[in-house]
Amino acid sequence: MKQTSNYSAKSIANVSFCLLIILLINLGCAGTRKPWRDYSDKPFDSQEWLAGDEIERGRMYADLVTSRKLDGKSREDVVKLLGEPYKKLTVEGREVWLYQTENRFGNDLNIFPVSFESKKGAFAGGVRGGTFSMIVDDEWVNKGG
């Protein structure tokens, strides 16, 4: 009997160790989606955006762009809806605010940009006056655009 319980304890320890190694590798891989999280699209909700992490914001990205909720908003209105940006840049003379997101595709496009025009206010993901507010990756942002 003693041999059987030792064998079972060793087997359980080995299986547990292997599962732990697999989990650590998955968590450590850059760009790997978290399988326990929901990445499906959801309607934009300002309170959930403000309280949420990058994944929750990424889930609301498509609705925020397609519904045009930011069009014409002032900087103060955008802060009320989205909070303070991760970073502010000037691109081709236009102020651009960047918010961190994590999208369902697991790629490096993890920044949600909001551009401002002096007379027309904010816009995201659209073309205005020949300039497109585009999705960019963090490497591009860190280089200064």
N, C-alpha and C positions, 0 to 999 in steps of 0.2 A: 504494500500500500504506500509506503513512504516513497518508493521510486515513482509511482504514478503521480503523486502530488508534486514532487520535484519536477517531473517532466512537464506537468501542466503549468506550473509556475514559470518555468523557463520558457515555455512556448508563449505564454501570455506576455511575458516580459519582452521576448523577441518581436512579437507582433506589435506590441505597443511601441517599442523603439522604432520599428520600421514606419509605422503610421506617423509618429512624431517627426521623423526625418522627412517624409513626404510632405507633411503639413508645413514644416519650416521652409522647404524648398519652394513650395507654392506661394507662401507669403513673401518670400524674399525676391521672387522674380519680378522685375520691373515690367509694368504693363499687363500683368496678369490680373484678370478680373477676379473679384471675390465671389466664389460660387454661392455663398450663402446670402448675397445681396440681390435685390431686385433692380434690374437696369431698364425695365420697360418704361416707355414714355408715360408721362402723366401731365395733367393740366397744371399750368403755372399757378402757384399760390405764394404770395409774398411772405406770409408768416412761415411757411415750410421752407422757402428759399433761405430766409434769414436764419432759421434755426438749423437748417440741414447742412450736411457736409458736401464734398465735391460730387459724390454720387447722386445725392438727392437733387442737387442743382442741375446735374447733367440730365437727369430724367425729365426736367421741366424745360430744358433748352429749346427743343423743337416747338413747343407750344408758345413759348415766349417770343420766338422769332416769327412764326407764322401768324400769330394773332396780332402782331404789331403793337403790343401793349406799351412799348417804350417810345413809339413814334411821337415826336413833338414834345416829349416831356422835358422839363427843366432838370438841371443837375440835382436840385433839391428833391424833386419828385423821384428821380432815379435812385438816390440814396435812400429814400423812404421805402421804395420797392425792393431794392437789391442790397442795400447796405453799402458800406465803403468798398471801393474796388481794391483788388490785390495790388494793382499797379496802375499808374497814369502815365501815358505817353503822348507825345505830339507826333503825328504822322501826316506828312504833306500839309502842315499848317493846321491840322484838325486835331482837337483833343480826343483821345481814345482812352476809355477806362477798361481795364481787364479784370475779369472775375474767373477764379479757378473752378473748373468742373472736371468731372470724369465721365466720359461717354461710354455708351454700351458697346462700342466697337473695340475697345481696348487699345486704341492707337494713341499717338502722342499729341493729338489735337485736343488739348485740355484747357483752353482759354476761351472764355466767352467775351467778345469785345462789344462795347457800346461806344459809338461815335457821337460827337456833338457838332452841330452846325450853329453858327452864331445866331441866325435868324429863325431856323426851323426846329431847333432843339435836338433831342436824342433820336438815334435810330440804331437798330442792330440787324445785321444780316441782310442788308439791302443796299441798293445802289442809289447814291445821291450825288448829283453834280459830277459824275464820272468816277467817284470813289466808292469802293465796296468795303463795308465793314466785315472783315473776314475772320474766320477761325484761324488761330495761329497756335504754334506749339510753344512750350515754355522756353526752349532753347533760343528761339527767335526773340522772345521777350527779353531774356537775360542779356542778349547781345545788343539790345537797345533798338530793335526793329530794323 
